Amino acid sequence: MREYSIYEGEHHVTGKICNVEWTSSYSCGYVAKIMEVDGETVELKVALSGDDIFSRGDIFEGDVVFSLLKANEDFDSRRYYLGAGAFLAAEGNELVYTGQSLDIIDRLADINESLSARFVILMGEREGGLAASMFLGNRDYLKDDFYGSVKRLGLAHVIALSGMHLTVICAMLSIFLSNIGAKASRLCTIPIVAFYIIITGFFASIVRAGIMLACYNLITF
């Protein structure tokens, strides 16, 4: 973290929103990629907060104040943002939207969001939010009090995306594709699982399970 301390203080930056963490009527939180600091080209991620509303892929420009990440009392935000690749905190008000640049990761995230919203529309807010969390890793539709209760009961692993859920999905695929033959269904399952890993954001547990399932399907082919 020491090398990032040179950026502490106010700077004029250009950056891109990588992920929208939370929004409210008072302020917004993001993971952002900073591309320029005071005209110098850089590449670093920050935990950005402010009163401007942006979407994933938006390019912005303005003055921000950098500081080192700190954990708050209720949630270890420092550990969370470090896990997301953000090594500094940044606060910027009156940031200016200058365009949008959607890459493949942004577009896949949009697919995840669209599918999650479809769950909620079809199943209702509570059941749909639970399905989005279990099968797509999207917890945006889970209410904080519900998720807190699940964690206190020690059942967070049930609603978190895991290899168990991928195994269930593969079993369902096998049944659905059984009419085309066992060997063909195994081959068709591999690219479907690969696409699923991509749209869910490369969760470590899903990647491990996906590799094992692909190996099993190829060995038993």
C-alpha positions in Angstrom: 0.0 0.0 0.0 3.0 2.3 0.6 3.5 3.0 -3.2 -0.1 4.3 -3.4 0.3 6.8 -0.6 2.0 9.2 -3.1 -1.4 9.9 -4.6 -2.9 11.1 -1.3 -4.6 14.4 -1.6 -6.6 16.3 -4.2 -6.0 15.5 -7.9 -7.7 16.1 -11.3 -8.4 12.7 -12.7 -10.0 10.9 -15.7 -11.5 7.5 -14.9 -14.0 4.8 -15.8 -16.7 3.2 -13.6 -15.9 -0.6 -13.3 -18.7 -1.5 -10.9 -21.6 0.2 -9.1 -21.4 -0.9 -5.5 -24.4 1.1 -4.0 -26.5 4.1 -4.6 -28.8 6.2 -2.4 -30.5 9.5 -2.5 -27.5 11.0 -0.7 -24.4 9.5 -2.3 -23.1 6.7 -4.5 -20.3 4.2 -4.3 -18.2 2.6 -7.1 -15.1 0.7 -8.0 -13.4 2.9 -10.6 -10.4 2.6 -12.8 -8.3 5.8 -12.8 -6.6 6.4 -16.2 -5.1 9.8 -15.7 -3.9 11.8 -12.6 -3.1 15.4 -13.2 -2.5 14.6 -16.9 -0.2 11.7 -16.2 -1.3 8.3 -17.5 -1.8 5.8 -14.7 -3.7 2.5 -14.1 -5.1 2.0 -10.7 -8.4 1.1 -9.1 -10.1 3.0 -6.3 -13.2 2.9 -4.1 -14.9 6.0 -5.3 -17.7 7.8 -3.5 -19.6 11.0 -4.3 -22.9 12.5 -5.1 -22.9 11.8 -8.9 -24.8 9.0 -10.4 -22.9 6.9 -12.9 -23.4 3.5 -14.6 -20.9 0.8 -15.3 -18.7 1.8 -18.3 -19.1 5.5 -17.8 -16.1 7.7 -18.3 -15.8 10.7 -15.9 -13.5 13.6 -15.2 -13.1 15.9 -12.2 -11.3 16.6 -9.0 -11.1 13.8 -6.4 -9.4 13.5 -3.0 -7.4 10.2 -2.6 -6.8 8.6 0.8 -5.8 5.2 2.0 -8.5 2.6 2.5 -9.9 2.1 6.0 -12.3 -0.4 7.4 -15.5 0.9 9.0 -17.1 -0.4 12.2 -20.0 -2.3 10.6 -18.2 -3.8 7.5 -14.6 -4.5 6.6 -14.8 -2.4 3.5 -11.0 -2.2 3.2 -10.8 -6.0 2.7 -13.7 -6.0 0.3 -12.3 -3.3 -1.9 -8.8 -4.8 -1.8 -10.4 -8.0 -3.1 -11.9 -6.0 -5.9 -8.5 -4.6 -6.9 -9.0 -1.1 -5.4 -6.1 0.1 -3.4 -7.2 3.7 -2.6 -10.3 5.5 -1.4 -11.4 8.4 -3.6 -14.1 11.0 -2.9 -15.2 13.3 -5.7 -18.2 15.6 -6.0 -19.3 17.3 -9.2 -17.6 14.7 -11.4 -18.3 15.3 -15.1 -19.6 12.5 -17.4 -17.6 12.5 -20.6 -18.7 9.4 -22.4 -19.0 5.6 -22.2 -16.7 2.7 -23.0 -18.2 -0.7 -22.6 -15.8 -3.7 -22.8 -16.7 -7.4 -22.9 -16.7 -7.5 -19.0 -19.2 -4.7 -18.9 -21.5 -6.3 -21.4 -21.4 -9.7 -19.6 -22.2 -7.8 -16.3 -25.2 -6.3 -18.1 -26.4 -9.8 -19.1 -26.1 -10.9 -15.5 -28.1 -7.9 -14.3 -30.8 -8.4 -17.0 -31.2 -12.1 -16.0 -31.3 -11.2 -12.3 -34.0 -8.6 -13.0 -35.9 -11.2 -14.9 -35.9 -13.5 -11.9 -37.3 -10.7 -9.8 -40.0 -9.9 -12.4 -41.1 -13.5 -12.8 -40.8 -14.7 -9.2 -41.3 -11.6 -7.1 -38.8 -9.5 -5.1 -38.1 -12.0 -2.3 -37.9 -15.3 -4.2 -36.5 -13.7 -7.3 -33.7 -12.0 -5.3 -32.9 -15.3 -3.7 -32.7 -17.0 -7.1 -30.5 -14.3 -8.5 -28.1 -14.7 -5.5 -28.0 -18.5 -5.7 -27.7 -18.9 -9.5 -26.1 -15.7 -10.7 -24.2 -14.4 -7.7 -26.1 -11.1 -7.7 -27.1 -10.1 -4.2 -28.3 -6.6 -5.2 -31.9 -7.7 -4.7 -31.5 -9.3 -1.3 -32.6 -7.1 1.6 -29.9 -6.3 4.2 -31.9 -7.6 7.1 -32.6 -10.9 5.3 -28.9 -11.4 4.4 -27.8 -10.5 7.9 -30.2 -13.1 9.4 -28.9 -15.8 7.0 -25.3 -15.0 8.0 -26.1 -15.1 11.7 -27.7 -18.6 11.2 -24.5 -19.7 9.5 -26.4 -20.4 6.2 -24.7 -17.8 4.0 -23.1 -20.6 1.9 -26.6 -21.8 0.8 -27.5 -18.6 -0.9 -24.0 -17.8 -2.1 -22.9 -18.9 -5.5 -20.9 -22.2 -5.2 -20.0 -25.4 -6.9 -23.1 -27.0 -5.5 -25.3 -24.7 -7.5 -23.3 -25.4 -10.7 -23.6 -29.2 -10.1 -27.4 -28.8 -9.8 -27.5 -26.7 -13.0 -25.4 -29.4 -14.8 -27.7 -32.1 -13.6 -30.7 -30.2 -15.0 -28.9 -29.7 -18.3 -28.1 -33.5 -18.5 -31.8 -34.3 -18.0 -32.8 -31.6 -20.6 -30.3 -32.8 -23.1 -30.7 -36.5 -22.5 -32.6 -37.0 -25.8 -29.6 -36.2 -27.9 -27.5 -38.9 -26.3 -25.1 -39.1 -23.3 -21.9 -38.2 -25.2 -23.5 -35.3 -27.1 -25.0 -33.9 -23.9 -21.7 -34.0 -22.1 -20.0 -32.1 -25.0 -22.8 -29.5 -25.1 -22.6 -29.0 -21.3 -19.0 -27.8 -21.4 -19.5 -24.6 -23.4 -22.7 -23.8 -21.5 -20.8 -24.2 -18.2 -18.0 -21.9 -19.6 -20.5 -19.2 -20.5 -22.1 -19.5 -17.0 -18.7 -19.0 -15.4 -18.2 -15.9 -17.4 -21.5 -14.2 -16.8 -21.3 -14.9 -13.0 -18.0 -13.1 -12.8 -15.5 -15.9 -12.4 -16.3 -16.8 -8.8 -13.4 -19.0 -7.6 -15.8 -21.8 -6.4 -17.6 -21.9 -9.7 -14.3 -21.9 -11.7 -13.0 -24.9 -9.7 -16.3 -26.8 -10.0 -16.5 -25.9 -13.8 -13.0 -27.3 -14.4 -13.7 -30.5 -12.5 -17.0 -31.0 -14.4 -15.3 -30.4 -17.7 -12.6 -32.9 -16.9 -15.2 -35.5 -15.8 -17.2 -35.0 -19.0 -14.1 -35.3 -21.2 -12.8 -38.4 -19.3 -16.2 -40.2 -19.5 -16.7 -39.3 -23.1 
